[in-house]
Amino acid sequence: MVIERRELFIDGAFTPSDSSERIEVRSPADGQIVGSVPEANLTDLDRAVAAARRAFDEGPWPRLTMAERAEQLGRVHGELNGRQAELAALVTEEVGTPISFSTMVQAMVPMMFLDYYVNLGRTYATEDVRPGMLGPSIVVQEPVGVVGAIVPWNYPFYLTLAKVAPALLAGCTVVIKPAPETPLDIYLLAEAVEAVGLPPGVLNVLPAGREVGEALVGHPGVDKISFTGSTATGRRIMGICAESVRRVTLELGGKSACILLDDADLDLAVPGAVQAATLNSGQTCVAQTRLLVPRARHDEVVERVVALFDAMVVGDPRDPTTTVGPMVSARQQERVLGYIDIGEREGAKVATGGGVPSGLAGGHYVEPTVFVGVDNGMRIAQEEIFGPVLAVIPYEGDDAAVQLANDSIYGLSGAVWSGDTERGVALARRIRTGSFAVNGLGMNLAAPFGGFKQSGIGRELGPEGLAPYLEYKSISVPGDYVAS
């Protein structure tokens, strides 16, 4: 069934776009049309920002208590929770994520995330009284204002809620621009917001391309930008925001390292490392695409890694047995294949994969690929490829492993595998990265997520993910003040 959306969601209602242009969505698996949506233009953007501005400046949403907003978001959660199967299937059609992974991560995790913020908001204190030398101060946390949220295509619904849930809980109003590759799934959120009756203008949805995205970043009616995407685009957004000292949160790229120590149990570590490298067919910012292995165990590790890569089922993402789906687009497929060519020209050797799998005409597939003979200075070890490509890099000694892991402009994620948990934790403390796991993948919705260095600014998840949507105000009061 082809999904045809005819309207945008602005000011609490589905409304026609000012533009006659449409965004067409095609399946990365076979090129068939999945659906289409209106392509918002600059007039639509002005309408959406004006609605969000009105809702923030004059509407009830920012004036509710956080607990009251949490209850409203709980109703949104209830509307969405019963549509998880529909959501998983839709994201699989848009992104090409294997349906088994979509069911667990693309659909279930967003529901868990929204539920976390609903529960956090029920008890979160937005003000307190602090004593001082010259008298007490009331410290108040207030919503930052109108938020422009720009979401990438790889985890579209999860990353939408990673911005929308804390922003709305804080009392902000939101204009969200999904990626043009994945504009369909966000309509489920718009329908849930309409169904529960959130005030007009609190959430506005604008499927659009780069021009509208850049205009959103620089729009005078917007107080804060939250962006997830490439580091190159993040630099551009940061520069625009700097012109007006606009608040900005950036969750950007990564080139994370997975370190196998010499005492690691390879029966656990190698499957864990392979999974961490190929999440969502490698189209994941936290993918651990540099595998650092002790030189003495290099050949044994490579043999195990290659066997697991060769056992992956590449194919139709709708098939529950598929483990690696297509790249999201022909452009992304060309990018990944281009990096494989770069790696070979740099002198690295393809141990398995390296091309387009046979028998999958019409889709944007790339064979899961393992490189050996990789120097950490090579481009395939330094640049984000965003596909199922793993570079195996040998090292000698823990200090060398730490140096290699930190030798990157990025600092988003990573892991260490060791038979000694304390040894693993001690090494984890030495890695310059925003999140790190010992003997696992380490996903925790209650803990902050974000990057060091050029992997971003600010944090999502946990209470720290709420903080970027709040401003702090200090009100000095007489010493006899008693809080009501």
NUPABA-215079 format. One record per residue (C-alpha): x, z, y; chain; residue number from 1; residue in three letters. Coordinates in steps of 0.1 Angstrom, whole numbers, plus 5000, padded with zeros to 4 digits. Last residue first. Example, Ala and Ser with C-alpha at 12.3 -4.5 7.8 and 13.67 -1.06 7.14 Angstrom:
BEGIN
((5137 5071 4989) "A" 2 "SER")
((5123 5078 4955) "A" 1 "ALA")
***
This chain:
BEGIN
((5047 5493 5287) "A" 484 "SER")
((5084 5498 5293) "A" 483 "ALA")
((5091 5529 5314) "A" 482 "VAL")
((5109 5524 5347) "A" 481 "TYR")
((5123 5556 5362) "A" 480 "ASP")
((5158 5542 5367) "A" 479 "GLY")
((5145 5514 5389) "A" 478 "PRO")
((5144 5479 5375) "A" 477 "VAL")
((5169 5450 5371) "A" 476 "SER")
((5154 5419 5355) "A" 475 "ILE")
((5178 5399 5333) "A" 474 "SER")
((5166 5365 5321) "A" 473 "LYS")
((5179 5348 5289) "A" 472 "TYR")
((5168 5313 5281) "A" 471 "GLU")
((5154 5303 5247) "A" 470 "LEU")
((5154 5270 5228) "A" 469 "TYR")
((5191 5273 5218) "A" 468 "PRO")
((5184 5308 5203) "A" 467 "ALA")
((5160 5297 5177) "A" 466 "LEU")
((5186 5281 5154) "A" 465 "GLY")
((5207 5313 5157) "A" 464 "GLU")
((5178 5332 5142) "A" 463 "PRO")
((5185 5311 5110) "A" 462 "GLY")
((5187 5274 5110) "A" 461 "LEU")
((5203 5252 5137) "A" 460 "GLU")
((5235 5258 5157) "A" 459 "ARG")
((5252 5247 5189) "A" 458 "GLY")
((5277 5220 5196) "A" 457 "ILE")
((5287 5193 5171) "A" 456 "GLY")
((5309 5180 5144) "A" 455 "SER")
((5336 5171 5168) "A" 454 "GLN")
((5353 5205 5166) "A" 453 "LYS")
((5333 5231 5147) "A" 452 "PHE")
((5298 5222 5134) "A" 451 "GLY")
((5264 5236 5127) "A" 450 "GLY")
((5242 5257 5104) "A" 449 "PHE")
((5233 5293 5110) "A" 448 "PRO")
((5221 5314 5080) "A" 447 "ALA")
((5184 5321 5071) "A" 446 "ALA")
((5179 5286 5057) "A" 445 "LEU")
((5207 5291 5032) "A" 444 "ASN")
((5223 5261 5015) "A" 443 "MET")
((5256 5271 4998) "A" 442 "GLY")
((5266 5241 4976) "A" 441 "LEU")
((5283 5262 4950) "A" 440 "GLY")
((5315 5280 4939) "A" 439 "ASN")
((5324 5293 4974) "A" 438 "VAL")
((5306 5275 5001) "A" 437 "ALA")
((5314 5267 5037) "A" 436 "PHE")
((5295 5262 5069) "A" 435 "SER")
((5307 5257 5105) "A" 434 "GLY")
((5342 5245 5097) "A" 433 "THR")
((5378 5255 5105) "A" 432 "ARG")
((5389 5266 5070) "A" 431 "ILE")
((5409 5299 5068) "A" 430 "ARG")
((5379 5321 5060) "A" 429 "ARG")
((5371 5299 5030) "A" 428 "ALA")
((5405 5306 5015) "A" 427 "LEU")
((5398 5344 5015) "A" 426 "ALA")
((5364 5337 5001) "A" 425 "VAL")
((5378 5317 4972) "A" 424 "GLY")
((5404 5343 4964) "A" 423 "ARG")
((5377 5369 4964) "A" 422 "GLU")
((5356 5348 4941) "A" 421 "THR")
((5384 5344 4915) "A" 420 "ASP")
((5378 5315 4891) "A" 419 "GLY")
((5379 5292 4920) "A" 418 "SER")
((5359 5264 4936) "A" 417 "TRP")
((5361 5259 4974) "A" 416 "VAL")
((5335 5242 4996) "A" 415 "ALA")
((5330 5222 5027) "A" 414 "GLY")
((5309 5218 5059) "A" 413 "SER")
((5309 5207 5095) "A" 412 "LEU")
((5344 5207 5109) "A" 411 "GLY")
((5353 5172 5120) "A" 410 "TYR")
((5384 5158 5138) "A" 409 "ILE")
((5402 5163 5105) "A" 408 "SER")
((5433 5179 5092) "A" 407 "ASP")
((5416 5213 5084) "A" 406 "ASN")
((5410 5204 5048) "A" 405 "ALA")
((5446 5191 5044) "A" 404 "LEU")
((5461 5222 5059) "A" 403 "GLN")
((5440 5245 5038) "A" 402 "VAL")
((5450 5226 5006) "A" 401 "ALA")
((5486 5228 5016) "A" 400 "ALA")
((5484 5265 5021) "A" 399 "ASP")
((5468 5269 4987) "A" 398 "ASP")
((5497 5252 4968) "A" 397 "GLY")
((5504 5216 4959) "A" 396 "GLU")
((5479 5189 4969) "A" 395 "TYR")
((5462 5158 4954) "A" 394 "PRO")
((5436 5138 4973) "A" 393 "ILE")
((5405 5123 4956) "A" 392 "VAL")
((5384 5102 4980) "A" 391 "ALA")
((5347 5099 4972) "A" 390 "LEU")
((5324 5071 4982) "A" 389 "VAL")
((5286 5073 4977) "A" 388 "PRO")
((5277 5064 5013) "A" 387 "GLY")
((5280 5078 5048) "A" 386 "PHE")
((5316 5065 5056) "A" 385 "ILE")
((5327 5093 5080) "A" 384 "GLU")
((5362 5086 5090) "A" 383 "GLU")
((5394 5106 5081) "A" 382 "GLN")
((5399 5102 5044) "A" 381 "ALA")
((5388 5065 5042) "A" 380 "ILE")
((5408 5059 5074) "A" 379 "ARG")
((5440 5070 5057) "A" 378 "MET")
((5458 5101 5070) "A" 377 "GLY")
((5447 5122 5040) "A" 376 "ASN")
((5467 5099 5017) "A" 375 "ASP")
((5446 5085 4989) "A" 374 "VAL")
((5461 5074 4956) "A" 373 "GLY")
((5426 5077 4940) "A" 372 "VAL")
((5393 5063 4953) "A" 371 "PHE")
((5360 5069 4935) "A" 370 "VAL")
((5330 5046 4942) "A" 369 "THR")
((5293 5049 4934) "A" 368 "PRO")
((5282 5013 4934) "A" 367 "GLU")
((5265 5002 4966) "A" 366 "VAL")
((5229 4991 4969) "A" 365 "TYR")
((5210 4975 4997) "A" 364 "HIS")
((5181 4960 4977) "A" 363 "GLY")
((5169 4925 4972) "A" 362 "GLY")
((5190 4919 4941) "A" 361 "ALA")
((5196 4949 4919) "A" 360 "LEU")
((5208 4933 4887) "A" 359 "GLY")
((5245 4938 4893) "A" 358 "SER")
((5258 4967 4912) "A" 357 "PRO")
((5275 4959 4946) "A" 356 "VAL")
((5312 4968 4948) "A" 355 "GLY")
((5339 4994 4946) "A" 354 "GLY")
((5329 5013 4915) "A" 353 "GLY")
((5355 5032 4895) "A" 352 "THR")
((5391 5042 4900) "A" 351 "ALA")
((5395 5022 4932) "A" 350 "VAL")
((5431 5025 4944) "A" 349 "LYS")
((5443 5034 4978) "A" 348 "ALA")
((5468 5012 4996) "A" 347 "GLY")
((5453 5009 5031) "A" 346 "GLU")
((5439 4975 5021) "A" 345 "ARG")
((5420 4991 4992) "A" 344 "GLU")
((5406 5018 5015) "A" 343 "GLY")
((5396 4992 5042) "A" 342 "ILE")
((5377 4972 5015) "A" 341 "ASP")
((5358 5003 5005) "A" 340 "ILE")
((5352 5010 5042) "A" 339 "TYR")
((5336 4975 5046) "A" 338 "GLY")
((5314 4981 5015) "A" 337 "LEU")
((5301 5013 5032) "A" 336 "VAL")
((5294 4995 5065) "A" 335 "ARG")
((5278 4965 5049) "A" 334 "GLU")
((5254 4987 5030) "A" 333 "GLN")
((5246 5005 5063) "A" 332 "GLN")
((5239 4972 5080) "A" 331 "ARG")
((5217 4961 5051) "A" 330 "ALA")
((5197 4992 5055) "A" 329 "SER")
((5190 5027 5041) "A" 328 "VAL")
((5217 5025 5014) "A" 327 "MET")
((5201 5021 4980) "A" 326 "PRO")
((5194 5048 4954) "A" 325 "GLY")
((5216 5070 4933) "A" 324 "VAL")
((5202 5094 4907) "A" 323 "THR")
((5174 5073 4892) "A" 322 "THR")
((5156 5088 4863) "A" 321 "THR")
((5125 5096 4884) "A" 320 "PRO")
((5121 5059 4892) "A" 319 "ASP")
((5109 5054 4928) "A" 318 "ARG")
((5145 5052 4940) "A" 317 "PRO")
((5149 5019 4920) "A" 316 "ASP")
((5185 5018 4909) "A" 315 "GLY")
((5218 5034 4903) "A" 314 "VAL")
((5219 5059 4874) "A" 313 "VAL")
((5250 5079 4875) "A" 312 "MET")
((5270 5081 4843) "A" 311 "ALA")
((5300 5061 4858) "A" 310 "ASP")
((5303 5087 4886) "A" 309 "PHE")
((5303 5115 4860) "A" 308 "LEU")
((5330 5098 4839) "A" 307 "ALA")
((5350 5090 4870) "A" 306 "VAL")
((5350 5127 4881) "A" 305 "VAL")
((5361 5139 4847) "A" 304 "ARG")
((5390 5115 4844) "A" 303 "GLU")
((5399 5122 4881) "A" 302 "VAL")
((5400 5160 4873) "A" 301 "VAL")
((5423 5156 4843) "A" 300 "GLU")
((5446 5133 4862) "A" 299 "ASP")
((5449 5156 4892) "A" 298 "HIS")
((5454 5189 4873) "A" 297 "ARG")
((5491 5194 4882) "A" 296 "ALA")
((5485 5179 4916) "A" 295 "ARG")
((5460 5206 4924) "A" 294 "PRO")
((5428 5188 4936) "A" 293 "VAL")
((5413 5181 4971) "A" 292 "LEU")
((5381 5162 4969) "A" 291 "LEU")
((5373 5145 5002) "A" 290 "ARG")
((5337 5133 5004) "A" 289 "THR")
((5320 5167 5007) "A" 288 "GLN")
((5287 5154 5020) "A" 287 "ALA")
((5276 5176 5049) "A" 286 "VAL")
((5264 5146 5071) "A" 285 "CYS")
((5244 5131 5042) "A" 284 "THR")
((5240 5095 5032) "A" 283 "GLN")
((5261 5099 5000) "A" 282 "GLY")
((5233 5087 4977) "A" 281 "SER")
((5211 5115 4991) "A" 280 "ASN")
((5237 5140 4980) "A" 279 "LEU")
((5267 5121 4965) "A" 278 "THR")
((5297 5142 4975) "A" 277 "ALA")
((5282 5176 4969) "A" 276 "ALA")
((5269 5165 4935) "A" 275 "GLN")
((5304 5153 4925) "A" 274 "VAL")
((5319 5186 4936) "A" 273 "ALA")
((5294 5206 4916) "A" 272 "GLY")
((5299 5185 4885) "A" 271 "PRO")
((5337 5189 4889) "A" 270 "VAL")
((5336 5227 4896) "A" 269 "ALA")
((5314 5239 4867) "A" 268 "LEU")
((5331 5224 4837) "A" 267 "ASP")
((5363 5224 4858) "A" 266 "LEU")
((5365 5262 4859) "A" 265 "ASP")
((5387 5266 4889) "A" 264 "ALA")
((5420 5285 4885) "A" 263 "ASP")
((5442 5258 4902) "A" 262 "ASP")
((5419 5257 4932) "A" 261 "LEU")
((5394 5228 4936) "A" 260 "LEU")
((5388 5222 4973) "A" 259 "ILE")
((5358 5202 4985) "A" 258 "CYS")
((5366 5188 5020) "A" 257 "ALA")
((5341 5177 5046) "A" 256 "SER")
((5342 5145 5066) "A" 255 "LYS")
((5314 5153 5091) "A" 254 "GLY")
((5292 5139 5118) "A" 253 "GLY")
((5270 5154 5144) "A" 252 "LEU")
((5246 5182 5151) "A" 251 "GLU")
((5244 5183 5189) "A" 250 "LEU")
((5224 5208 5210) "A" 249 "THR")
((5221 5202 5247) "A" 248 "VAL")
((5210 5220 5278) "A" 247 "ARG")
((5210 5198 5309) "A" 246 "ARG")
((5238 5203 5334) "A" 245 "VAL")
((5224 5173 5353) "A" 244 "SER")
((5253 5149 5348) "A" 243 "GLU")
((5264 5168 5318) "A" 242 "ALA")
((5233 5157 5298) "A" 241 "CYS")
((5244 5121 5302) "A" 240 "ILE")
((5279 5129 5289) "A" 239 "GLY")
((5267 5149 5260) "A" 238 "MET")
((5244 5121 5250) "A" 237 "ILE")
((5273 5096 5249) "A" 236 "ARG")
((5295 5120 5230) "A" 235 "ARG")
((5267 5125 5205) "A" 234 "GLY")
((5263 5088 5200) "A" 233 "THR")
((5300 5086 5188) "A" 232 "ALA")
((5296 5118 5168) "A" 231 "THR")
((5268 5102 5148) "A" 230 "SER")
((5234 5118 5144) "A" 229 "GLY")
((5213 5149 5152) "A" 228 "THR")
((5202 5155 5187) "A" 227 "PHE")
((5185 5183 5206) "A" 226 "SER")
((5180 5176 5243) "A" 225 "ILE")
((5169 5202 5268) "A" 224 "LYS")
((5151 5204 5301) "A" 223 "ASP")
((5133 5171 5302) "A" 222 "VAL")
((5113 5159 5332) "A" 221 "GLY")
((5143 5143 5348) "A" 220 "PRO")
((5147 5119 5319) "A" 219 "HIS")
((5183 5113 5309) "A" 218 "GLY")
((5181 5120 5272) "A" 217 "VAL")
((5146 5104 5270) "A" 216 "LEU")
((5160 5073 5287) "A" 215 "ALA")
((5187 5071 5261) "A" 214 "GLU")
((5162 5073 5233) "A" 213 "GLY")
((5139 5048 5249) "A" 212 "VAL")
((5167 5022 5250) "A" 211 "GLU")
((5180 5031 5215) "A" 210 "ARG")
((5148 5023 5196) "A" 209 "GLY")
((5113 5038 5195) "A" 208 "ALA")
((5088 5059 5176) "A" 207 "PRO")
((5075 5083 5202) "A" 206 "LEU")
((5057 5114 5190) "A" 205 "VAL")
((5044 5141 5214) "A" 204 "ASN")
((5040 5178 5205) "A" 203 "LEU")
((5028 5205 5229) "A" 202 "VAL")
((5011 5179 5251) "A" 201 "GLY")
((4975 5189 5242) "A" 200 "PRO")
((4972 5225 5228) "A" 199 "PRO")
((4976 5229 5191) "A" 198 "LEU")
((4943 5221 5174) "A" 197 "GLY")
((4949 5227 5137) "A" 196 "VAL")
((4941 5191 5127) "A" 195 "ALA")
((4960 5176 5157) "A" 194 "GLU")
((4992 5194 5148) "A" 193 "VAL")
((4987 5184 5111) "A" 192 "ALA")
((4981 5148 5120) "A" 191 "GLU")
((5012 5147 5142) "A" 190 "ALA")
((5033 5162 5113) "A" 189 "LEU")
((5020 5136 5089) "A" 188 "LEU")
((5028 5109 5115) "A" 187 "TYR")
((5064 5120 5113) "A" 186 "ILE")
((5067 5103 5079) "A" 185 "ASP")
((5062 5068 5093) "A" 184 "LEU")
((5090 5063 5118) "A" 183 "PRO")
((5120 5061 5094) "A" 182 "THR")
((5143 5031 5102) "A" 181 "GLU")
((5134 5033 5139) "A" 180 "PRO")
((5147 5068 5140) "A" 179 "ALA")
((5123 5094 5152) "A" 178 "PRO")
((5118 5103 5189) "A" 177 "LYS")
((5103 5137 5195) "A" 176 "ILE")
((5089 5149 5228) "A" 175 "VAL")
((5085 5187 5225) "A" 174 "VAL")
((5070 5217 5243) "A" 173 "THR")
((5088 5249 5243) "A" 172 "CYS")
((5073 5283 5234) "A" 171 "GLY")
((5101 5296 5213) "A" 170 "ALA")
((5081 5289 5181) "A" 169 "LEU")
((5076 5253 5193) "A" 168 "LEU")
((5114 5248 5197) "A" 167 "ALA")
((5122 5267 5164) "A" 166 "PRO")
((5098 5245 5144) "A" 165 "ALA")
((5104 5212 5162) "A" 164 "VAL")
((5141 5210 5158) "A" 163 "LYS")
((5147 5217 5121) "A" 162 "ALA")
((5112 5204 5116) "A" 161 "LEU")
((5123 5169 5126) "A" 160 "THR")
((5155 5173 5106) "A" 159 "LEU")
((5135 5180 5074) "A" 158 "TYR")
((5111 5151 5081) "A" 157 "PHE")
((5138 5125 5087) "A" 156 "PRO")
((5166 5135 5063) "A" 155 "TYR")
((5187 5103 5064) "A" 154 "ASN")
((5170 5085 5094) "A" 153 "TRP")
((5182 5104 5124) "A" 152 "PRO")
((5161 5126 5148) "A" 151 "VAL")
((5161 5128 5186) "A" 150 "ILE")
((5144 5158 5201) "A" 149 "ALA")
((5136 5159 5238) "A" 148 "GLY")
((5127 5195 5247) "A" 147 "VAL")
((5105 5205 5276) "A" 146 "VAL")
((5112 5241 5287) "A" 145 "GLY")
((5139 5267 5278) "A" 144 "VAL")
((5114 5292 5264) "A" 143 "PRO")
((5119 5327 5277) "A" 142 "GLU")
((5140 5356 5264) "A" 141 "GLN")
((5137 5387 5286) "A" 140 "VAL")
((5163 5414 5292) "A" 139 "VAL")
((5147 5442 5312) "A" 138 "ILE")
((5176 5459 5330) "A" 137 "SER")
((5183 5496 5334) "A" 136 "PRO")
((5200 5514 5363) "A" 135 "GLY")
((5232 5512 5383) "A" 134 "LEU")
((5255 5520 5353) "A" 133 "MET")
((5233 5502 5329) "A" 132 "GLY")
((5206 5509 5302) "A" 131 "PRO")
((5191 5480 5283) "A" 130 "ARG")
((5154 5473 5280) "A" 129 "VAL")
((5143 5448 5254) "A" 128 "ASP")
((5126 5414 5254) "A" 127 "GLU")
((5116 5386 5230) "A" 126 "THR")
((5115 5407 5199) "A" 125 "ALA")
((5110 5386 5167) "A" 124 "TYR")
((5085 5401 5142) "A" 123 "THR")
((5059 5373 5136) "A" 122 "ARG")
((5083 5347 5148) "A" 121 "GLY")
((5107 5351 5118) "A" 120 "LEU")
((5079 5347 5094) "A" 119 "ASN")
((5067 5314 5109) "A" 118 "VAL")
((5104 5304 5112) "A" 117 "TYR")
((5110 5308 5075) "A" 116 "TYR")
((5077 5291 5066) "A" 115 "ASP")
((5088 5260 5086) "A" 114 "LEU")
((5121 5259 5067) "A" 113 "PHE")
((5105 5264 5033) "A" 112 "MET")
((5081 5235 5041) "A" 111 "MET")
((5110 5213 5052) "A" 110 "PRO")
((5129 5222 5020) "A" 109 "VAL")
((5100 5210 4997) "A" 108 "MET")
((5096 5175 5011) "A" 107 "ALA")
((5130 5158 5016) "A" 106 "GLN")
((5148 5183 4994) "A" 105 "VAL")
((5130 5189 4961) "A" 104 "MET")
((5106 5160 4959) "A" 103 "THR")
((5129 5136 4977) "A" 102 "SER")
((5157 5144 4952) "A" 101 "PHE")
((5135 5135 4923) "A" 100 "SER")
((5122 5105 4942) "A" 99 "ILE")
((5157 5090 4947) "A" 98 "PRO")
((5162 5086 4985) "A" 97 "THR")
((5156 5050 4995) "A" 96 "GLY")
((5151 5060 5032) "A" 95 "VAL")
((5116 5047 5040) "A" 94 "GLU")
((5100 5043 5006) "A" 93 "GLU")
((5116 5076 4993) "A" 92 "THR")
((5105 5093 5025) "A" 91 "VAL")
((5069 5082 5018) "A" 90 "LEU")
((5070 5094 4982) "A" 89 "ALA")
((5083 5128 4992) "A" 88 "ALA")
((5057 5131 5019) "A" 87 "LEU")
((5028 5122 4997) "A" 86 "GLU")
((5040 5147 4971) "A" 85 "ALA")
((5044 5174 4998) "A" 84 "GLN")
((5009 5169 5012) "A" 83 "ARG")
((4994 5203 5003) "A" 82 "GLY")
((5021 5221 5024) "A" 81 "ASN")
((5014 5201 5055) "A" 80 "LEU")
((4981 5216 5066) "A" 79 "GLU")
((4992 5251 5056) "A" 78 "GLY")
((5024 5247 5075) "A" 77 "HIS")
((5005 5237 5106) "A" 76 "VAL")
((4984 5268 5101) "A" 75 "ARG")
((5015 5289 5100) "A" 74 "GLY")
((5026 5272 5132) "A" 73 "LEU")
((4995 5287 5149) "A" 72 "GLN")
((5003 5321 5135) "A" 71 "GLU")
((5039 5318 5147) "A" 70 "ALA")
((5026 5309 5182) "A" 69 "ARG")
((5007 5342 5183) "A" 68 "GLU")
((5038 5361 5172) "A" 67 "ALA")
((5058 5345 5199) "A" 66 "MET")
((5033 5357 5224) "A" 65 "THR")
((5013 5331 5241) "A" 64 "LEU")
((5023 5320 5276) "A" 63 "ARG")
((5044 5291 5265) "A" 62 "PRO")
((5014 5275 5247) "A" 61 "TRP")
((4987 5281 5273) "A" 60 "PRO")
((4992 5251 5295) "A" 59 "GLY")
((5003 5248 5331) "A" 58 "GLU")
((5041 5243 5332) "A" 57 "ASP")
((5047 5237 5295) "A" 56 "PHE")
((5017 5216 5287) "A" 55 "ALA")
((5021 5197 5319) "A" 54 "ARG")
((5057 5189 5312) "A" 53 "ARG")
((5049 5178 5277) "A" 52 "ALA")
((5022 5155 5289) "A" 51 "ALA")
((5044 5141 5317) "A" 50 "ALA")
((5072 5136 5291) "A" 49 "VAL")
((5048 5117 5268) "A" 48 "ALA")
((5034 5095 5296) "A" 47 "ARG")
((5069 5087 5309) "A" 46 "ASP")
((5080 5078 5274) "A" 45 "LEU")
((5050 5055 5270) "A" 44 "ASP")
((5059 5037 5302) "A" 43 "THR")
((5095 5034 5289) "A" 42 "LEU")
((5084 5017 5257) "A" 41 "ASN")
((5070 5029 5224) "A" 40 "ALA")
((5073 5006 5194) "A" 39 "GLU")
((5040 5008 5176) "A" 38 "PRO")
((5042 5015 5139) "A" 37 "VAL")
((5048 4995 5107) "A" 36 "SER")
((5045 4998 5070) "A" 35 "GLY")
((5064 4996 5037) "A" 34 "VAL")
((5072 4959 5038) "A" 33 "ILE")
((5092 4948 5008) "A" 32 "GLN")
((5130 4946 5011) "A" 31 "GLY")
((5136 4957 4975) "A" 30 "ASP")
((5152 4991 4974) "A" 29 "ALA")
((5158 4996 5012) "A" 28 "PRO")
((5120 4994 5016) "A" 27 "SER")
((5110 4977 5049) "A" 26 "ARG")
((5097 4994 5080) "A" 25 "VAL")
((5085 4972 5109) "A" 24 "GLU")
((5086 4986 5144) "A" 23 "ILE")
((5060 4970 5166) "A" 22 "ARG")
((5059 4955 5201) "A" 21 "GLU")
((5027 4953 5221) "A" 20 "SER")
((5038 4981 5244) "A" 19 "SER")
((5016 5004 5264) "A" 18 "ASP")
((5010 5022 5232) "A" 17 "SER")
((4975 5031 5221) "A" 16 "PRO")
((4966 5068 5217) "A" 15 "THR")
((4964 5093 5190) "A" 14 "PHE")
((4957 5126 5207) "A" 13 "ALA")
((4972 5159 5217) "A" 12 "GLY")
((4990 5147 5248) "A" 11 "ASP")
((5007 5118 5231) "A" 10 "ILE")
((5007 5106 5194) "A" 9 "PHE")
((5013 5069 5193) "A" 8 "LEU")
((4988 5044 5179) "A" 7 "GLU")
((4983 5016 5154) "A" 6 "ARG")
((4999 5030 5123) "A" 5 "ARG")
((4998 5004 5095) "A" 4 "GLU")
((5009 5018 5061) "A" 3 "ILE")
((5013 4990 5034) "A" 2 "VAL")
((5000 5000 5000) "A" 1 "MET")
***
